[in-house]
C-alpha cells in the first residue's frame, strides 16, 4: 500500500521539478549557452529524465535491500 501512496506523491513533485528546471534554465541560460524554455518544454525534459533515471534508481535500491539481511 505504501508504493501506491508513493506514486501519488510523485505527481505533485513532477510539476514542482518541472517548474524548478524551467527557473534554472532561465537563470543559467546565458552562462550555459541555451535559450530559456517554457513550462511545457520543461515538462517534456522532466519526463525524459524521470524515464531515464527511474530504472537505474530502482535497480540500485533493490541491490541495497538485498545486502541488508539479518545475521
Backbone torsions as a table, in degrees:
resi	resn	phi	psi	omega
1	UNK	NA	-29.1	179.3
2	UNK	-65.8	-32.9	178.0
3	UNK	-64.8	-35.8	179.0
4	UNK	-62.4	-46.2	179.7
5	UNK	-70.7	-26.4	174.7
6	UNK	-65.9	-39.5	177.1
7	UNK	-66.8	-40.7	177.8
8	UNK	-64.4	-36.1	179.3
9	UNK	-70.9	-25.5	-179.2
10	UNK	-71.9	-23.7	-178.9
11	UNK	-59.0	-58.6	178.0
12	UNK	-62.5	-33.1	179.0
13	UNK	-64.1	-32.3	177.1
14	UNK	-61.3	-46.5	-178.3
15	UNK	-67.8	-37.0	178.2
16	UNK	-68.0	-43.2	-179.6
17	UNK	-67.3	-32.5	175.0
18	UNK	-65.5	-40.8	179.3
19	UNK	-66.0	-41.6	178.9
20	UNK	-65.2	-40.6	177.0
21	UNK	-60.9	-41.8	178.7
22	UNK	-62.7	-41.7	179.3
23	UNK	-63.5	-47.3	-178.9
24	UNK	-67.3	-32.1	176.0
25	UNK	-65.7	-36.5	177.7
26	UNK	-71.6	-37.2	-177.4
27	UNK	-73.1	-45.0	-173.5
28	UNK	-101.4	7.9	-175.7
29	UNK	-57.6	-45.1	-178.0
30	UNK	-69.3	-36.5	-179.3
31	UNK	-72.0	-36.8	-177.4
32	UNK	-84.5	-27.3	179.3
33	UNK	97.6	27.1	177.3
34	UNK	-118.6	157.3	173.1
35	UNK	-83.9	138.8	176.1
36	UNK	-59.9	143.8	-178.2
37	UNK	-122.7	163.6	-174.9
38	UNK	-84.1	-176.3	-174.6
39	UNK	-69.1	-37.3	-179.6
40	UNK	-64.4	-44.6	176.6
41	UNK	-64.3	-37.5	177.7
42	UNK	-63.7	-37.3	177.0
43	UNK	-66.0	-39.9	179.2
44	UNK	-65.6	-42.9	177.9
45	UNK	-64.1	-40.1	179.5
46	UNK	-65.5	-40.3	176.3
47	UNK	-60.8	-44.2	178.4
48	UNK	-61.5	-42.8	178.2
49	UNK	-65.0	-43.2	-179.8
50	UNK	-64.6	-42.1	179.9
51	UNK	-68.5	-27.5	178.7
52	UNK	-80.3	-42.7	-173.4
53	UNK	-88.3	-26.2	-175.4
54	UNK	-60.8	-45.0	178.2
55	UNK	-63.0	-38.0	179.2
56	UNK	-66.5	-41.9	179.0
57	UNK	-66.5	-39.6	177.4
58	UNK	-63.7	-40.9	179.2
59	UNK	-66.6	-40.1	179.0
60	UNK	-66.3	-40.2	-178.6
61	UNK	-70.2	-32.3	176.7
62	UNK	-68.3	-38.7	178.5
63	UNK	-65.9	-38.5	178.5
64	UNK	-64.2	-35.6	-179.3
65	UNK	-71.9	-34.0	-179.2
66	UNK	-68.7	-33.0	-177.1
67	UNK	-78.9	-6.7	-177.0
68	UNK	-105.8	63.8	177.8
69	UNK	-95.3	158.0	178.3
70	UNK	-89.6	139.0	-178.2
71	UNK	-104.0	NA	NA
